[in-house]
Amino acid sequence: MKKVLKMALTSSLVLAMLAGCSTSSNLENNTPEQSTGNAGEGDGKLTIGLAVSTLNNPFFVTLRDGAQKAADEAGVELLVVDAQDDTAKQISGVEDLIQKKVDVLLINPTDSAAIVTAVEAANQANIPVITVDRASEGGQVVSHIASDNIAGGKMAGEFILEKLGGAGNIVELQGIAGTSAARDRGQGFHEAVDNKDGVAVVASQPADFDRAKGMNVMENILQSTPDVQAVFAHNDEMALGALQAIEAQGKDILVVGFDATDDAVKAVNDGKMAATVAQKPDLIGETALQTAVKVANGEQVEANIPVELELVTKQ
């Protein structure tokens, strides 16, 4: 009996030691990703997630840089995921940011309708969502920060009418279908030019905000409709692509873009493009980050925060 009791006591001590070693090992191997608190919770630092549609477009690179500058100034960590214009990839990126428990999500949608599921997922995780440049068609969004794209499209259309003297054929190059930016810029443009005597929109085709596609679409349009006096592109990348196609055919056509990227402003100053609508993406990114910090700190913010526009011409 004494031997049995001694063996039992020894076994209990061994098990207790093993359990203690196991607990110590688990604590040592714990990583920030395994933490159940918010990202940056250990040092009290706010973490903001930014899901951007694509960093292949200079406009969104500048927007990201504006947000990063504001984050550095505020002492905030900014986590950026690039969807590369792929809706499925963007939804996956937002899910990753939700898993990292960011304090606020900034979303620049690739598709305003498709992003709704990601916004709703953030809502369920109690993470506030702010949309940037492009809106979401559903889910709970605390604030939307963008230029007035309808006003910008109308500004471009009115400028074209003025330069054409009220008569001429116009081509419209549309952005990615389903984005609020493409829809709103197109709406504003048509409010300006539709039902005007002597003016006709002879072609309106998507080129997906892409320079190469803008060139290809414009080439095809000029082959089928050579009598064109002006082009309005929903962004500068498409405008610059259209300009390449126009120059290759030796034509003199008025080209107006949207965004005021560095390449477009240079083309305007060189007299190659007539104008571009300046959205100030750095200011959009900066404003979005500053708004996210306010939301994270429990402050009230406006549901819509506009960022000013201006028409850039050589004059």
C-alpha positions as CSV (number, residue, x, y, z in Angstrom):
1,M,0.0,0.0,0.0
2,K,2.9,2.4,0.9
3,K,4.5,1.7,-2.5
4,V,1.2,2.4,-4.3
5,L,0.7,5.7,-2.5
6,K,4.3,6.8,-3.2
7,M,3.9,6.0,-6.9
8,A,0.6,8.0,-7.1
9,L,2.2,11.0,-5.4
10,T,5.2,10.9,-7.7
11,S,2.9,10.8,-10.8
12,S,0.8,13.8,-9.5
13,L,4.0,15.9,-9.1
14,V,5.2,15.0,-12.6
15,L,1.8,15.9,-14.1
16,A,1.8,19.2,-12.3
17,M,5.3,20.1,-13.5
18,L,4.3,19.2,-17.1
19,A,1.2,21.4,-16.9
20,G,3.3,24.3,-15.6
21,C,5.8,23.9,-18.4
22,S,3.0,23.8,-21.0
23,T,1.5,27.0,-19.7
24,S,4.8,28.8,-19.7
25,S,5.5,27.7,-23.3
26,N,2.2,28.9,-24.6
27,L,2.7,32.3,-23.0
28,E,6.1,32.7,-24.5
29,N,4.9,31.8,-28.0
30,N,1.9,34.1,-28.0
31,T,2.1,36.7,-30.8
32,P,0.2,40.0,-31.4
33,E,-1.9,38.3,-34.1
34,Q,-3.1,35.9,-31.5
35,S,-4.1,38.6,-29.1
36,T,-7.8,39.0,-28.5
37,G,-7.6,42.8,-28.1
38,N,-7.7,45.5,-30.8
39,A,-4.6,45.9,-33.0
40,G,-2.2,48.2,-31.2
41,E,-4.1,47.8,-27.9
42,G,-0.9,46.9,-26.0
43,D,0.7,50.3,-26.6
44,G,-2.5,52.3,-26.7
45,K,-1.9,53.2,-30.4
46,L,-4.9,53.5,-32.7
47,T,-4.9,51.3,-35.8
48,I,-6.8,52.3,-38.9
49,G,-7.3,50.0,-41.9
50,L,-7.4,51.3,-45.5
51,A,-8.8,49.0,-48.2
52,V,-7.9,50.8,-51.5
53,S,-9.2,49.8,-54.9
54,T,-5.9,49.8,-56.7
55,L,-2.4,51.2,-56.2
56,N,-1.7,50.9,-59.9
57,N,-3.5,54.2,-60.4
58,P,-1.5,57.3,-59.4
59,F,-4.7,58.9,-58.0
60,F,-5.0,56.3,-55.3
61,V,-1.3,56.2,-54.6
62,T,-1.6,59.9,-53.8
63,L,-4.7,59.3,-51.7
64,R,-2.8,56.5,-49.7
65,D,0.2,58.8,-49.2
66,G,-2.1,61.6,-47.9
67,A,-3.6,59.2,-45.4
68,Q,-0.2,57.9,-44.4
69,K,1.1,61.4,-43.8
70,A,-1.8,62.2,-41.6
71,A,-1.4,58.9,-39.7
72,D,2.3,59.7,-39.1
73,E,1.4,63.1,-37.8
74,A,-1.3,61.7,-35.5
75,G,0.8,58.8,-34.2
76,V,-1.6,56.3,-35.7
77,E,-0.8,53.0,-37.4
78,L,-2.2,52.6,-40.9
79,L,-2.6,49.2,-42.4
80,V,-3.2,49.2,-46.2
81,V,-4.6,46.4,-48.4
82,D,-4.5,46.8,-52.2
83,A,-7.4,45.1,-54.1
84,Q,-5.8,45.7,-57.5
85,D,-9.3,46.4,-58.9
86,D,-10.4,42.9,-57.9
87,T,-13.6,42.9,-55.9
88,A,-13.1,39.4,-54.4
89,K,-9.6,40.4,-53.4
90,Q,-10.9,43.5,-51.7
91,I,-13.5,41.7,-49.7
92,S,-10.8,39.2,-48.6
93,G,-8.5,42.2,-47.6
94,V,-11.3,43.8,-45.6
95,E,-11.8,40.4,-43.8
96,D,-8.1,40.4,-42.9
97,L,-8.4,43.9,-41.4
98,I,-11.4,42.8,-39.4
99,Q,-9.5,39.8,-38.1
100,K,-6.7,42.2,-37.0
101,K,-9.3,44.2,-35.1
102,V,-8.5,47.6,-36.5
103,D,-10.2,50.5,-34.7
104,V,-11.8,52.0,-37.9
105,L,-12.0,50.9,-41.5
106,L,-11.5,53.2,-44.5
107,I,-12.8,51.6,-47.6
108,N,-12.4,52.8,-51.2
109,P,-14.6,50.3,-53.0
110,T,-13.8,48.6,-56.3
111,D,-17.5,48.1,-56.7
112,S,-20.1,50.1,-54.7
113,A,-22.7,47.2,-54.8
114,A,-20.3,44.3,-54.2
115,I,-18.6,45.9,-51.2
116,V,-21.8,45.9,-49.2
117,T,-21.1,42.4,-47.7
118,A,-17.7,43.6,-46.5
119,V,-19.2,46.7,-44.9
120,E,-21.8,44.5,-43.2
121,A,-19.1,42.2,-41.9
122,A,-17.4,45.2,-40.3
123,N,-20.7,46.3,-38.8
124,Q,-21.1,42.9,-37.2
125,A,-17.6,43.2,-35.7
126,N,-18.5,46.6,-34.3
127,I,-15.8,48.3,-36.4
128,P,-16.9,51.7,-37.8
129,V,-16.7,52.1,-41.6
130,I,-15.8,55.3,-43.5
131,T,-16.0,55.2,-47.3
132,V,-13.5,57.1,-49.4
133,D,-13.9,58.6,-52.9
134,R,-16.5,55.9,-53.8
135,A,-19.6,55.1,-51.8
136,S,-21.1,51.8,-50.6
137,E,-24.7,51.0,-51.7
138,G,-25.5,49.3,-48.3
139,G,-24.3,48.6,-44.8
140,Q,-23.8,51.1,-42.1
141,V,-21.3,53.8,-43.0
142,V,-20.4,56.5,-40.4
143,S,-19.1,59.0,-43.0
144,H,-18.5,59.3,-46.7
145,I,-15.5,61.4,-47.8
146,A,-15.2,62.4,-51.5
147,S,-15.4,65.2,-54.0
148,D,-18.8,66.0,-55.5
149,N,-18.4,63.9,-58.5
150,I,-21.7,65.0,-60.0
151,A,-20.5,68.6,-59.8
152,G,-17.2,67.7,-61.3
153,G,-18.8,65.9,-64.3
154,K,-21.0,68.9,-64.9
155,M,-18.0,71.2,-64.6
156,A,-16.2,69.2,-67.3
157,G,-19.3,69.1,-69.6
158,E,-19.9,72.9,-69.3
159,F,-16.2,73.5,-70.1
160,I,-16.5,71.3,-73.2
161,L,-19.6,73.1,-74.4
162,E,-17.9,76.5,-74.0
163,K,-14.8,75.4,-76.0
164,L,-16.9,73.8,-78.7
165,G,-19.0,77.0,-79.1
166,G,-22.2,75.0,-78.6
167,A,-21.7,72.6,-81.5
168,G,-19.8,69.3,-82.0
169,N,-19.6,65.5,-81.4
170,I,-18.4,64.3,-78.0
171,V,-17.1,60.9,-76.9
172,E,-17.5,59.8,-73.3
173,L,-15.1,57.2,-71.8
174,Q,-16.7,55.6,-68.7
175,G,-15.0,54.3,-65.6
176,I,-15.6,50.9,-64.0
177,A,-19.3,50.0,-64.1
178,G,-20.8,49.8,-60.6
179,T,-18.6,52.4,-59.0
180,S,-20.2,55.5,-57.6
181,A,-17.5,57.7,-59.2
182,A,-18.2,56.5,-62.7
183,R,-22.0,56.8,-62.2
184,D,-21.8,60.3,-60.6
185,R,-19.3,61.8,-63.1
186,G,-21.3,60.5,-66.0
187,Q,-24.5,61.9,-64.5
188,G,-23.0,65.4,-64.0
189,F,-21.6,65.3,-67.5
190,H,-24.9,64.4,-69.1
191,E,-26.7,67.0,-67.1
192,A,-24.5,69.6,-68.8
193,V,-24.5,68.3,-72.4
194,D,-27.7,66.4,-73.0
195,N,-30.5,68.0,-75.1
196,K,-28.3,70.8,-76.3
197,D,-28.8,71.8,-79.9
198,G,-25.9,71.1,-82.1
199,V,-24.2,68.8,-79.6
200,A,-24.2,65.0,-79.6
201,V,-22.6,62.3,-77.4
202,V,-21.7,60.0,-80.4
203,A,-20.1,57.3,-78.3
204,S,-20.2,56.4,-74.6
205,Q,-18.1,53.3,-73.7
206,P,-16.3,51.9,-70.6
207,A,-12.6,51.8,-70.4
208,D,-12.4,50.9,-66.7
209,F,-10.3,53.8,-65.5
210,D,-7.3,52.3,-67.3
211,R,-4.9,54.1,-69.6
212,A,-4.3,51.1,-72.0
213,K,-8.0,50.4,-72.3
214,G,-8.6,54.1,-72.8
215,M,-6.3,54.1,-75.8
216,N,-7.8,50.9,-77.3
217,V,-11.4,52.0,-76.9
218,M,-10.6,55.4,-78.4
219,E,-8.8,53.8,-81.4
220,N,-11.9,51.7,-82.1
221,I,-14.3,54.7,-81.7
222,L,-12.3,56.8,-84.1
223,Q,-12.3,54.0,-86.7
224,S,-16.1,53.8,-86.6
225,T,-16.8,57.5,-85.8
226,P,-14.0,59.7,-87.1
227,D,-15.9,63.0,-86.8
228,V,-15.2,63.8,-83.1
229,Q,-14.5,67.2,-81.6
230,A,-14.1,66.4,-77.9
231,V,-13.6,63.6,-75.4
232,F,-14.6,63.5,-71.7
233,A,-12.9,60.7,-69.7
234,H,-14.1,59.8,-66.2
235,N,-10.5,59.8,-65.1
236,D,-7.1,61.1,-66.3
237,E,-5.7,57.6,-67.0
238,M,-8.3,57.0,-69.7
239,A,-7.9,60.6,-70.9
240,L,-4.2,60.1,-71.4
241,G,-4.8,56.8,-73.2
242,A,-7.3,58.5,-75.5
243,L,-4.8,61.2,-76.2
244,Q,-2.3,58.6,-77.4
245,A,-4.9,57.2,-79.8
246,I,-5.8,60.7,-81.0
247,E,-2.1,61.7,-81.6
248,A,-1.4,58.5,-83.4
249,Q,-4.1,59.4,-85.9
250,G,-2.9,63.0,-86.2
251,K,-6.2,64.4,-85.1
252,D,-6.9,67.6,-83.1
253,I,-9.5,66.7,-80.5
254,L,-10.3,68.5,-77.2
255,V,-9.6,66.1,-74.3
256,V,-10.9,66.6,-70.7
257,G,-10.0,64.3,-67.8
258,F,-10.7,64.0,-64.1
259,D,-8.4,63.7,-61.1
260,A,-5.5,66.1,-61.9
261,T,-2.8,63.5,-61.7
262,D,0.8,64.7,-62.3
263,D,0.8,63.3,-65.9
264,A,-2.5,64.9,-66.7
265,V,-1.5,68.4,-65.3
266,K,1.7,68.2,-67.4
267,A,-0.3,67.3,-70.5
268,V,-2.6,70.3,-69.8
269,N,0.4,72.7,-69.3
270,D,1.9,71.3,-72.5
271,G,-1.3,72.0,-74.4
272,K,-2.0,68.4,-75.2
273,M,-5.1,68.1,-72.9
274,A,-7.6,70.9,-72.6
275,A,-8.4,70.4,-68.9
276,T,-8.7,68.1,-65.9
277,V,-11.0,68.3,-62.9
278,A,-8.8,68.4,-59.8
279,Q,-10.0,66.2,-56.9
280,K,-7.0,66.6,-54.6
281,P,-6.6,63.0,-53.6
282,D,-3.9,63.8,-51.0
283,L,-6.5,66.0,-49.2
284,I,-9.1,63.2,-49.5
285,G,-6.7,60.7,-47.9
286,E,-5.7,63.2,-45.2
287,T,-9.3,64.1,-44.4
288,A,-10.3,60.4,-44.3
289,L,-7.6,59.5,-41.7
290,Q,-8.4,62.5,-39.6
291,T,-12.1,61.6,-39.6
292,A,-11.2,58.0,-38.6
293,V,-9.3,59.2,-35.6
294,K,-12.2,61.4,-34.5
295,V,-14.6,58.4,-34.9
296,A,-12.2,56.1,-32.9
297,N,-12.1,58.7,-30.1
298,G,-15.9,58.8,-30.0
299,E,-16.4,62.1,-31.6
300,Q,-19.4,62.9,-33.9
301,V,-18.7,63.5,-37.6
302,E,-20.7,64.6,-40.6
303,A,-22.3,61.8,-42.7
304,N,-20.9,63.4,-45.9
305,I,-17.6,65.4,-45.9
306,P,-17.0,67.0,-49.3
307,V,-13.5,67.8,-50.6
308,E,-13.3,70.9,-52.9
309,L,-12.9,70.6,-56.7
310,E,-11.4,72.9,-59.3
311,L,-10.9,72.9,-63.0
312,V,-7.3,72.9,-64.1
313,T,-6.6,74.5,-67.5
314,K,-3.4,75.9,-69.1
315,Q,-4.6,79.4,-68.3
